[in-house]
Amino acid sequence: MIRLLIADDHPIVLEGLASLLEASDLAVVARCRNGDDALAAITTTDLDIAILDIQMPGPSGLDILRRLRDARAARPKVVILTASFDPGQIAAAIQLEADGLVLKDVVADRIVKCLDAVAAGGQWIDNDALKQGLGELARREDAALSRRPLSGRETEVARLAARGLRNKDIAELLALAPSTVKMHMSSIFEKLDVESRAQLAAIAKDLGLD
């Protein structure tokens, strides 16, 4: 039987999905309401697949996926759960090699089909999401041709931000004022044509920032 962890900060979604999957003879062995609890459960529970909300308190589903990938240790398969298709987030999930990506409101048999495919060693990403994600990656490749290079200090700040550090943490590590870090982040976003830290993290490897 496939052993699952579900992490979602919305109780109705969490319990509803758990009930749906248990009715399909899947074992939900852990239910979490935030990213910190999910990370703890992943390290202490025997799992086959972790189903992670793309946005939740604490580390997001993408943050957790990134940490698991960077750890380069044995880990459960990861399926990202999302309420809507955001091209930037989808592109990040693809680059981070998510095993699955599925909308919260799809019919039950599609979620089960996704989990069966992932458990068998495959990858299952909704077709519409895949098209949007690949389109976003192509847009980024085009944008990369016109990116302006980062300064040495901006590179240091960008590398730490891509690893998930907050401005306050970066300021302490680099002995900078928080306002200076904020200024550098604004310049980094403009030069790299990104709009969020998630997008920055998604292209970090290509830029040598990982």
Kinemage of the C-alpha trace (Angstrom):
@kinemage 1
@onewidth
@group {chain A} dominant
@subgroup {mainchain}
@vectorlist {calphas} color= white
{ca met a 1} P 0.000 0.000 0.000
{ca ile a 2} L 1.263 3.485 -0.898
{ca arg a 3} L 2.132 5.478 2.238
{ca leu a 4} L 1.384 9.204 2.015
{ca leu a 5} L 2.022 12.454 3.835
{ca ile a 6} L -0.327 15.359 3.106
{ca ala a 7} L 0.615 18.942 3.998
{ca asp a 8} L -1.921 21.748 3.503
{ca asp a 9} L -2.801 24.684 5.740
{ca his a 10} L -6.516 24.534 4.876
{ca pro a 11} L -8.224 21.999 7.196
{ca ile a 12} L -11.085 21.299 4.789
{ca val a 13} L -8.688 20.544 1.935
{ca leu a 14} L -6.423 18.492 4.192
{ca glu a 15} L -9.147 16.320 5.676
{ca gly a 16} L -11.113 16.074 2.438
{ca leu a 17} L -8.098 14.909 0.455
{ca ala a 18} L -7.092 12.464 3.183
{ca ser a 19} L -10.585 10.930 3.221
{ca leu a 20} L -10.638 10.718 -0.572
{ca leu a 21} L -7.293 8.934 -0.722
{ca glu a 22} L -8.052 6.564 2.138
{ca ala a 23} L -11.264 5.596 0.331
{ca ser a 24} L -9.020 4.643 -2.607
{ca asp a 25} L -7.030 2.216 -0.413
{ca leu a 26} L -4.071 4.556 0.051
{ca ala a 27} L -2.506 4.967 3.498
{ca val a 28} L -2.314 8.530 4.820
{ca val a 29} L 0.273 8.168 7.586
{ca ala a 30} L 0.861 11.872 8.314
{ca arg a 31} L -1.217 15.063 8.043
{ca cys a 32} L 0.476 18.441 8.462
{ca arg a 33} L -0.789 22.027 8.552
{ca asn a 34} L 2.506 23.795 7.805
{ca gly a 35} L 5.888 23.318 6.186
{ca asp a 36} L 7.853 22.899 9.408
{ca asp a 37} L 5.678 19.993 10.548
{ca ala a 38} L 5.898 18.470 7.078
{ca leu a 39} L 9.705 18.600 7.087
{ca ala a 40} L 9.825 17.002 10.525
{ca ala a 41} L 7.425 14.244 9.479
{ca ile a 42} L 9.330 13.544 6.271
{ca thr a 43} L 12.512 12.898 8.245
{ca thr a 44} L 10.870 10.654 10.852
{ca thr a 45} L 8.142 8.789 8.952
{ca asp a 46} L 8.390 5.922 6.483
{ca leu a 47} L 6.812 7.458 3.373
{ca asp a 48} L 6.428 6.715 -0.305
{ca ile a 49} L 5.030 10.085 -1.398
{ca ala a 50} L 4.775 13.528 0.216
{ca ile a 51} L 1.890 15.645 -1.116
{ca leu a 52} L 2.810 19.272 -0.419
{ca asp a 53} L 0.794 22.461 -0.808
{ca ile a 54} L 2.723 24.874 -3.005
{ca gln a 55} L 1.953 27.722 -0.551
{ca met a 56} L 1.643 27.210 3.211
{ca pro a 57} L 3.014 28.679 6.460
{ca gly a 58} L 6.681 27.973 7.065
{ca pro a 59} L 8.595 26.398 4.194
{ca ser a 60} L 6.416 26.118 1.088
{ca gly a 61} L 6.074 22.942 -0.917
{ca leu a 62} L 8.719 24.232 -3.324
{ca asp a 63} L 11.038 25.153 -0.429
{ca ile a 64} L 10.747 21.637 0.982
{ca leu a 65} L 11.319 20.072 -2.433
{ca arg a 66} L 14.425 22.230 -2.868
{ca arg a 67} L 15.812 21.208 0.535
{ca leu a 68} L 15.198 17.534 -0.150
{ca arg a 69} L 16.907 17.803 -3.529
{ca asp a 70} L 19.889 19.674 -2.090
{ca ala a 71} L 20.280 17.092 0.687
{ca arg a 72} L 20.982 14.461 -1.989
{ca ala a 73} L 19.752 11.753 0.378
{ca ala a 74} L 17.033 9.148 0.023
{ca arg a 75} L 13.700 10.942 0.092
{ca pro a 76} L 10.056 10.241 -0.651
{ca lys a 77} L 8.585 11.167 -3.997
{ca val a 78} L 7.091 14.671 -3.968
{ca val a 79} L 3.780 15.734 -5.491
{ca ile a 80} L 3.052 19.464 -5.443
{ca leu a 81} L -0.546 20.491 -4.798
{ca thr a 82} L -1.731 23.875 -6.080
{ca ala a 83} L -4.993 25.814 -6.170
{ca ser a 84} L -4.138 27.530 -9.468
{ca phe a 85} L -1.544 27.412 -12.198
{ca asp a 86} L 1.088 30.104 -11.690
{ca pro a 87} L 3.614 29.825 -14.561
{ca gly a 88} L 6.537 30.869 -12.365
{ca gln a 89} L 5.745 28.328 -9.671
{ca ile a 90} L 5.121 25.590 -12.218
{ca ala a 91} L 8.455 26.328 -13.884
{ca ala a 92} L 10.138 26.149 -10.475
{ca ala a 93} L 8.494 22.783 -9.754
{ca ile a 94} L 9.672 21.420 -13.110
{ca gln a 95} L 13.231 22.638 -12.566
{ca leu a 96} L 13.263 21.153 -9.069
{ca glu a 97} L 12.193 17.826 -10.583
{ca ala a 98} L 8.881 17.470 -8.766
{ca asp a 99} L 7.510 13.976 -9.296
{ca gly a 100} L 3.980 15.278 -9.695
{ca leu a 101} L 1.956 18.477 -9.869
{ca val a 102} L -1.812 18.484 -9.575
{ca leu a 103} L -4.633 20.969 -9.027
{ca lys a 104} L -6.547 20.746 -5.761
{ca asp a 105} L -9.929 20.726 -7.474
{ca val a 106} L -9.359 17.962 -10.028
{ca val a 107} L -11.567 14.906 -9.843
{ca ala a 108} L -10.545 12.128 -7.490
{ca asp a 109} L -9.487 9.604 -10.111
{ca arg a 110} L -6.918 12.035 -11.563
{ca ile a 111} L -5.263 12.519 -8.181
{ca val a 112} L -5.131 8.757 -7.664
{ca lys a 113} L -3.800 8.320 -11.212
{ca cys a 114} L -1.068 10.853 -10.436
{ca leu a 115} L -0.065 9.043 -7.241
{ca asp a 116} L -0.075 5.631 -8.937
{ca ala a 117} L 2.183 6.948 -11.717
{ca val a 118} L 4.581 8.579 -9.254
{ca ala a 119} L 4.702 5.494 -7.015
{ca ala a 120} L 5.622 3.432 -10.083
{ca gly a 121} L 8.615 5.688 -10.724
{ca gly a 122} L 7.085 8.012 -13.300
{ca gln a 123} L 6.334 11.718 -13.367
{ca trp a 124} L 2.797 13.096 -13.598
{ca ile a 125} L 2.201 16.775 -14.321
{ca asp a 126} L -1.116 18.152 -15.505
{ca asn a 127} L -0.905 18.846 -19.256
{ca asp a 128} L -2.053 22.463 -18.986
{ca ala a 129} L 0.420 23.073 -16.167
{ca leu a 130} L 3.215 21.492 -18.186
{ca lys a 131} L 2.509 23.751 -21.168
{ca gln a 132} L 2.526 26.857 -18.969
{ca gly a 133} L 5.663 25.779 -17.148
{ca leu a 134} L 7.589 25.034 -20.327
{ca gly a 135} L 6.399 28.331 -21.785
{ca glu a 136} L 7.714 30.157 -18.734
{ca leu a 137} L 11.068 28.373 -18.980
{ca ala a 138} L 11.335 29.367 -22.645
{ca arg a 139} L 10.547 32.975 -21.710
{ca arg a 140} L 13.290 32.882 -19.095
{ca glu a 141} L 15.802 31.562 -21.606
{ca asp a 142} L 14.982 34.473 -23.896
{ca ala a 143} L 15.245 36.896 -20.986
{ca ala a 144} L 18.610 35.422 -19.987
{ca leu a 145} L 20.097 36.675 -23.227
{ca ser a 146} L 19.413 40.254 -22.172
{ca arg a 147} L 20.229 39.988 -18.453
{ca arg a 148} L 22.722 42.425 -17.036
{ca pro a 149} L 25.496 40.903 -14.895
{ca leu a 150} L 25.296 41.154 -11.113
{ca ser a 151} L 27.953 42.932 -9.110
{ca gly a 152} L 30.048 40.926 -6.664
{ca arg a 153} L 27.944 42.009 -3.695
{ca glu a 154} L 24.689 41.398 -5.573
{ca thr a 155} L 25.899 37.890 -6.379
{ca glu a 156} L 26.509 37.207 -2.678
{ca val a 157} L 23.068 38.514 -1.748
{ca ala a 158} L 21.359 36.618 -4.589
{ca arg a 159} L 23.043 33.337 -3.619
{ca leu a 160} L 21.836 33.619 -0.019
{ca ala a 161} L 18.339 34.724 -1.046
{ca ala a 162} L 18.080 31.771 -3.438
{ca arg a 163} L 18.831 29.477 -0.497
{ca gly a 164} L 15.807 30.851 1.337
{ca leu a 165} L 17.428 33.341 3.719
{ca arg a 166} L 15.451 36.433 4.682
{ca asn a 167} L 16.789 39.966 4.224
{ca lys a 168} L 17.466 40.211 7.960
{ca asp a 169} L 19.544 37.011 7.920
{ca ile a 170} L 21.463 38.118 4.830
{ca ala a 171} L 22.199 41.480 6.432
{ca glu a 172} L 23.647 39.790 9.528
{ca leu a 173} L 25.776 37.352 7.531
{ca leu a 174} L 27.213 40.014 5.229
{ca ala a 175} L 27.404 42.772 7.873
{ca leu a 176} L 25.085 45.017 5.882
{ca ala a 177} L 22.172 47.227 6.840
{ca pro a 178} L 18.775 45.625 6.076
{ca ser a 179} L 17.981 48.611 3.866
{ca thr a 180} L 21.118 47.903 1.826
{ca val a 181} L 20.084 44.281 1.340
{ca lys a 182} L 16.629 45.446 0.256
{ca met a 183} L 18.245 47.769 -2.292
{ca his a 184} L 20.430 44.941 -3.619
{ca met a 185} L 17.398 42.633 -3.898
{ca ser a 186} L 15.531 45.238 -5.938
{ca ser a 187} L 18.488 45.552 -8.298
{ca ile a 188} L 18.843 41.755 -8.532
{ca phe a 189} L 15.176 41.305 -9.433
{ca glu a 190} L 15.443 43.968 -12.130
{ca lys a 191} L 18.670 42.632 -13.638
{ca leu a 192} L 17.529 39.003 -13.648
{ca asp a 193} L 13.961 39.793 -14.724
{ca val a 194} L 12.370 37.922 -11.814
{ca glu a 195} L 9.504 38.969 -9.573
{ca ser a 196} L 9.920 36.771 -6.502
{ca arg a 197} L 12.431 34.803 -4.466
{ca ala a 198} L 10.837 31.595 -5.736
{ca gln a 199} L 11.663 32.610 -9.301
{ca leu a 200} L 15.182 33.595 -8.247
{ca ala a 201} L 15.679 30.199 -6.609
{ca ala a 202} L 14.370 28.463 -9.728
{ca ile a 203} L 17.085 29.987 -11.935
{ca ala a 204} L 19.836 29.942 -9.305
{ca lys a 205} L 21.468 26.768 -10.618
{ca asp a 206} L 21.631 28.094 -14.174
{ca leu a 207} L 23.304 31.255 -12.869
{ca gly a 208} L 25.791 29.391 -10.685
{ca leu a 209} L 24.139 30.635 -7.500
{ca asp a 210} L 23.208 27.266 -5.963
